[in-house]
Amino acid sequence: MGGNLPGIFLVHYRNADVLLLESVRIVLIKDIKGNELLDILKPGEDKADAEYQPITHCLAVVKVGGDYLLGWNKYRQEWEIFGGCREENETIRGCIERECEEELGIKGGDFSYLGIMHYRLAPGYFNPEWHYEYGGLYGISLPLESMKTIEAYRTDREEVERLAFYSEIKGKEPIALIDEYLLKYWEDA
């Protein structure tokens, strides 16, 4: 429907099909690639999949001691929070638990569900066109002593090459802008 009119998009938002005028779109933050975080929605975790599609991935803001932990993404060449794409028939909680076990060696952590992120994403590796999608957002706080376990048991060292605390790299190295916004969101949640 909206595909024939420039600047007008038909999207599924909060259980309804809505025409979205590009010129009046509200954007929480936009990164240098053009990706936009439009909203963080608050459906119940058990209702998210029924209300928002597609939920393609999950992310976790990880606080260790009093600082945020970030991972260096070898492919995107920037510091990011943790997470990744959902596997077939995987719940959003199952996704973040699996991803954090791979990237951080965390098993059965006490993840807090923060909501569903709504994006407008630039063409990229997973989709060659501009598109809208959703992602689950979680947060977890760990004691500083967890760093020994994380370093010993994380298995995804190819994509996430190294780890650093936010306070050590802020203003010195490239940090994904949307992810940096999500750090603040977890702090205020």
Number of C-alpha atoms within 10 A of each C-alpha: 8 14 9 8 9 9 12 15 18 13 16 17 15 13 9 10 10 13 14 16 14 11 8 8 9 11 14 13 18 17 14 9 10 13 21 21 24 18 16 19 18 14 16 13 15 11 10 21 17 11 16 21 16 14 21 15 20 25 25 27 28 22 21 17 14 12 16 21 22 26 22 22 21 14 10 10 13 15 27 25 22 24 25 19 16 21 13 7 8 12 18 27 19 13 23 27 22 21 23 24 20 20 24 26 21 19 12 10 13 13 17 15 17 21 18 25 22 23 21 17 19 17 14 11 7 6 10 9 11 12 14 19 18 24 25 29 25 25 21 16 17 17 10 12 10 15 17 9 12 18 15 11 16 16 15 16 17 11 14 21 13 15 19 14 16 20 12 12 13 12 9 8 12 13 21 20 18 18 21 19 14 23 21 11 14 18 11 7 7
